[in-house]
């Protein structure tokens, strides 16, 4: 949307169904933040469509990182299993309502398994909405240390 100073014009855009717009001039920081928010919302909508029938989504960690997935699953409050493979290693992160409730990575369980997976920069991921774990790592998985970069502080 071009720079418009009249409030009526901006309000009319919202009323007519425009959900997101950028007012010029804008700061690059604000543009990047809003772009990430819009991308996360679109990804969440895509996940909801694909996950409705218990579908599986696959991809590469170079395209979408583990932290990006964790943030999207938390925002969407999704229940699913994120399976990660790097070389011969495999990690499984089980989510309930957007929170990691159980995690395994080889012989590692809980937080140690999650932190191991967070170090992977390349590999494959698979997201299964029909796969969930009945197990819970009550004392091994801290529900929110991973999102927003706080995982690196541990």
C-alpha positions in Angstrom: 0.0 0.0 0.0 1.4 3.4 -1.0 1.9 6.0 1.7 -1.6 7.3 2.6 -2.0 9.7 5.5 -5.8 9.6 5.7 -7.1 7.2 8.4 -10.2 6.6 6.4 -8.3 5.0 3.5 -6.5 2.7 5.9 -9.6 1.7 7.6 -11.4 1.0 4.3 -8.6 -1.4 3.4 -9.2 -3.4 6.6 -13.0 -3.4 6.2 -12.7 -4.6 2.5 -10.8 -7.7 3.7 -7.1 -6.7 3.4 -5.5 -8.5 6.3 -1.9 -7.4 6.0 -0.4 -4.3 4.3 2.8 -2.2 4.6 2.7 1.5 4.8 5.6 3.3 3.0 8.0 4.3 4.1 8.8 1.5 6.5 11.8 0.3 8.5 13.4 -2.9 7.3 13.2 -4.3 10.8 9.4 -3.8 10.9 9.1 -5.2 7.4 11.1 -8.3 8.3 9.1 -8.9 11.5 5.8 -8.5 9.7 7.0 -10.8 6.9 7.9 -13.5 9.4 4.5 -13.2 11.0 2.7 -13.5 7.7 4.9 -16.4 6.7 4.3 -18.2 10.0 0.5 -17.7 9.6 0.5 -19.0 6.0 2.6 -22.0 7.1 0.2 -22.7 10.0 -2.7 -22.6 7.6 -1.0 -25.0 5.2 -0.2 -27.3 8.1 -3.8 -27.3 9.2 -5.0 -28.2 5.7 -2.4 -31.0 5.2 -2.7 -32.3 8.8 -6.5 -32.6 8.8 -6.4 -36.2 7.5 -3.3 -37.3 9.4 -1.0 -36.4 6.6 2.8 -36.4 6.7 4.9 -33.5 5.5 8.5 -34.0 4.6 11.4 -31.6 3.9 15.0 -30.6 4.4 16.4 -28.8 7.4 18.3 -26.5 5.1 14.8 -25.2 3.9 13.1 -25.0 7.3 15.1 -25.3 10.5 14.1 -27.2 13.7 13.7 -23.9 15.6 11.3 -22.6 12.8 9.2 -25.8 13.2 9.1 -25.6 16.9 8.0 -22.0 16.8 5.3 -22.7 14.3 4.0 -25.8 16.2 3.9 -23.8 19.4 2.0 -20.9 17.8 -0.4 -23.3 16.2 -0.7 -25.4 19.4 -0.3 -28.5 17.3 -0.2 -32.1 18.5 2.1 -34.2 16.3 5.5 -35.9 16.0 8.5 -34.2 14.4 10.9 -36.9 13.1 14.4 -35.6 12.3 17.2 -37.5 10.5 20.8 -36.4 10.1 23.2 -39.0 8.8 22.4 -42.2 10.6 20.9 -40.4 13.6 17.2 -40.0 14.2 15.4 -37.8 16.8 11.6 -37.8 17.6 10.0 -34.8 19.2 6.5 -35.3 20.3 4.3 -32.2 20.7 1.0 -31.9 22.5 -0.8 -28.5 22.2 2.4 -27.0 20.8 4.6 -28.1 23.7 7.3 -30.9 23.5 6.1 -33.6 25.8 8.5 -36.4 24.9 11.7 -36.5 23.0 14.2 -39.2 22.0 17.4 -39.0 20.0 19.3 -42.3 20.0 19.8 -43.2 23.6 19.1 -39.6 24.7 15.7 -38.8 26.2 14.0 -35.5 27.2 15.9 -32.2 27.2 19.1 -33.9 26.2 17.4 -35.3 23.1 15.9 -31.9 22.2 19.2 -30.1 22.6 21.0 -32.7 20.5 18.4 -32.2 17.7 18.8 -28.4 17.9 22.5 -28.7 16.9 21.6 -30.2 13.5 21.9 -27.8 10.6 21.3 -30.3 7.8 19.3 -33.4 7.4 15.6 -34.3 6.8 12.5 -33.7 8.8 9.1 -35.4 8.7 6.0 -34.1 10.4 3.3 -36.6 11.2 0.0 -35.4 12.6 -1.3 -38.9 13.2 1.8 -39.8 15.2 1.8 -38.8 18.8 3.4 -40.3 21.9 1.5 -41.5 24.9 4.7 -41.2 26.9 5.6 -37.9 28.6 8.9 -36.8 30.0 7.5 -35.1 33.0 10.9 -34.5 34.6 13.0 -34.7 31.5 11.4 -32.1 29.1 11.2 -28.5 30.2 8.1 -27.2 28.2 9.5 -23.9 26.9 13.2 -23.5 26.9 13.7 -24.1 23.2 11.8 -21.3 21.4 13.2 -17.9 20.9 16.8 -18.8 21.2 16.8 -19.6 24.9 17.9 -23.1 24.2 21.4 -22.0 23.4 21.6 -20.5 26.9 21.6 -24.0 28.5 
